[in-house]
Amino acid sequence: LNVCLEEVFEEIGRTGESMAFLVVGLQHFDLINSVYGYEAGDAVISEVAKRIQNNLRDRDIIGRFSGAKIGMILPECDECGLLVAGYRILNLLRENVVTTKQGPIAVSVSIGGVLMPQHARDSKQVFMAAHQALNESRGNRDASIVTYQPDPKQAAEKLRAAHMAEKVVTALKQRRIHLAWQPVVDAKTEKIAFHEAL
């Protein structure tokens, strides 16, 4: 998906077309693996991907994102199209259990989505935004889809933290910061338990 996203951003640069990236996360996948076994878990992921693939358009791209997550790139897609595709996938996976050698397994998913280039201008931003939306979606009680919406306050906080980290690294490289080690004494044994940096 990473290589495909690079090509997508080249196309967006040429055409200005809006696209979407969706990540579908299987809920309780660890439980499926521990109850039914890894073979059943692999069968579930494979079947979920197959069902999604059969309901995508020809230009849409699907791939394993990581672990129990499947990613999709949807060309010519605005926020409305992203939500329609997401709810279609939710309904598709909710309707039928997945049949495995170990028995039928009900599947529940959460979906996070992000619009490109509106809210992400490179693959790193896409993955971060999609993960954030997916995590928000997982916080809902029922299976749902969440579209990433930038939070100016959170973005400002991240920028401030990045600047602070850069200042600390620069100061360490220039040897302007010196660590002092203070011993911490165990009250019972009256011996030094460890040292903490000041």
C-alpha positions in Angstrom: 0.0 0.0 0.0 2.9 2.4 0.7 4.1 2.2 -2.9 0.5 2.6 -4.2 0.1 5.7 -2.0 3.2 7.3 -3.5 1.7 6.8 -7.0 -1.7 8.1 -5.7 -0.1 11.3 -4.5 1.7 11.7 -7.9 -1.7 11.4 -9.6 -3.3 13.8 -7.1 -0.5 16.3 -8.0 -1.4 16.0 -11.7 -5.2 15.9 -11.5 -6.1 17.5 -8.2 -8.5 14.6 -7.7 -9.9 13.8 -4.2 -9.2 10.3 -2.9 -9.8 8.4 0.3 -7.9 5.9 2.4 -9.8 3.5 4.6 -8.4 1.1 7.2 -10.7 -1.7 8.4 -9.7 -3.2 11.7 -11.1 -6.5 12.9 -12.3 -6.2 16.5 -11.3 -8.8 19.1 -8.9 -10.5 16.7 -6.7 -11.7 19.5 -9.7 -13.5 21.0 -10.4 -15.2 17.6 -6.8 -16.4 17.5 -6.8 -17.7 21.1 -10.2 -19.4 21.0 -10.2 -20.8 17.4 -6.4 -20.8 16.6 -4.2 -18.8 14.2 -5.3 -20.8 11.2 -8.9 -19.6 11.8 -7.6 -16.1 12.3 -5.8 -16.2 9.0 -9.0 -17.6 7.3 -11.1 -14.8 8.8 -8.7 -12.1 7.5 -8.6 -13.8 4.1 -12.3 -14.0 3.8 -12.9 -10.4 5.0 -10.4 -9.2 2.4 -12.1 -11.3 -0.3 -15.6 -10.0 0.6 -14.4 -6.4 0.5 -12.5 -6.9 -2.8 -15.6 -8.3 -4.4 -17.5 -5.1 -3.5 -14.9 -2.5 -4.6 -14.7 -0.7 -7.9 -12.1 -1.7 -10.5 -9.8 1.3 -9.7 -9.9 0.8 -5.9 -6.9 -0.8 -4.3 -6.9 -3.2 -1.3 -4.1 -4.7 0.7 -3.1 -6.0 4.2 -2.3 -3.0 6.3 -0.9 -4.6 9.4 -1.9 -7.3 11.8 -5.7 -7.6 11.7 -6.1 -4.5 9.5 -6.9 -4.1 5.8 -6.3 -0.9 3.9 -8.0 0.5 0.9 -7.3 3.4 -1.5 -10.5 4.8 -3.1 -9.9 7.1 -6.1 -12.4 9.8 -7.1 -13.8 9.8 -3.5 -15.0 12.7 -1.4 -16.2 12.5 2.2 -19.7 11.4 1.3 -18.2 8.6 -0.9 -15.9 7.6 1.9 -18.8 7.2 4.3 -21.0 5.3 1.8 -18.1 2.9 1.1 -17.4 2.5 4.8 -21.1 1.7 5.7 -21.3 -0.7 2.8 -18.4 -2.6 4.1 -19.8 -2.6 7.7 -23.1 -4.0 6.5 -21.4 -6.5 4.2 -19.3 -8.0 7.0 -22.1 -7.8 9.6 -24.6 -9.8 7.5 -22.8 -13.2 7.3 -20.5 -15.1 9.6 -17.2 -16.4 8.3 -17.1 -20.2 7.9 -13.8 -21.8 8.9 -12.7 -25.3 9.5 -13.0 -24.6 13.2 -16.6 -23.4 12.9 -18.5 -20.2 12.0 -17.0 -17.0 13.3 -19.0 -13.7 13.6 -16.9 -10.7 12.5 -17.1 -7.2 13.8 -15.0 -4.3 12.4 -14.2 -0.7 12.9 -13.3 1.6 10.1 -11.2 4.8 10.0 -10.9 6.9 6.9 -9.0 10.0 5.7 -9.4 12.2 2.6 -6.4 12.9 0.4 -5.0 15.5 -0.1 -7.4 17.5 2.1 -6.2 16.0 5.4 -3.1 14.1 4.4 -0.4 14.9 1.8 2.0 11.9 2.1 1.8 8.3 3.1 3.0 9.0 6.6 0.2 11.5 7.2 -2.3 9.1 5.7 -1.3 6.2 8.0 -1.3 8.4 11.1 -4.7 10.0 10.3 -6.3 6.7 9.4 -5.0 5.1 12.6 -6.3 8.0 14.7 -9.7 7.7 13.0 -9.7 3.9 13.5 -8.9 4.3 17.2 -11.7 6.8 17.6 -14.0 4.3 15.7 -13.0 1.5 18.1 -14.0 3.7 21.0 -17.6 3.5 19.9 -19.8 0.7 21.3 -21.1 -0.5 18.0 -19.1 -1.1 14.8 -18.7 2.2 13.1 -16.8 4.4 10.7 -15.0 7.6 11.6 -13.6 10.1 9.1 -10.4 11.9 10.3 -11.0 15.5 11.1 -7.9 17.6 12.0 -8.0 19.1 15.5 -6.1 22.4 15.5 -5.5 22.2 19.2 -4.0 18.7 18.9 -1.9 19.8 15.9 -0.5 22.8 17.7 0.4 20.5 20.7 2.2 18.0 18.4 4.1 20.9 16.7 5.1 22.3 20.1 6.3 18.8 21.3 8.3 18.4 18.0 10.0 21.8 18.5 10.8 20.9 22.1 12.2 17.5 21.1 14.3 19.2 18.4 15.7 21.7 21.0 16.6 19.0 23.4 18.4 16.9 20.7 20.3 19.9 19.5 21.3 20.8 23.1 22.5 17.2 23.7 24.5 17.2 20.5 26.1 20.5 21.5 26.8 19.2 25.0 24.8 22.0 26.6 22.9 19.6 28.7 24.7 17.6 31.4 23.0 14.9 33.3 23.4 14.7 37.1 22.6 11.3 38.7 21.0 11.4 42.1 21.0 8.2 44.2 17.7 7.0 45.6 18.0 5.2 48.8 15.8 2.3 49.9 14.3 3.3 53.3 14.4 -0.2 54.8 17.9 -1.2 53.8 19.4 2.3 53.7 21.3 1.2 50.5 21.2 2.9 47.1 18.4 1.3 45.1 18.9 3.2 41.9 19.9 6.5 40.4 17.6 9.0 38.8 18.6 11.6 36.2 18.1 15.3 37.1 
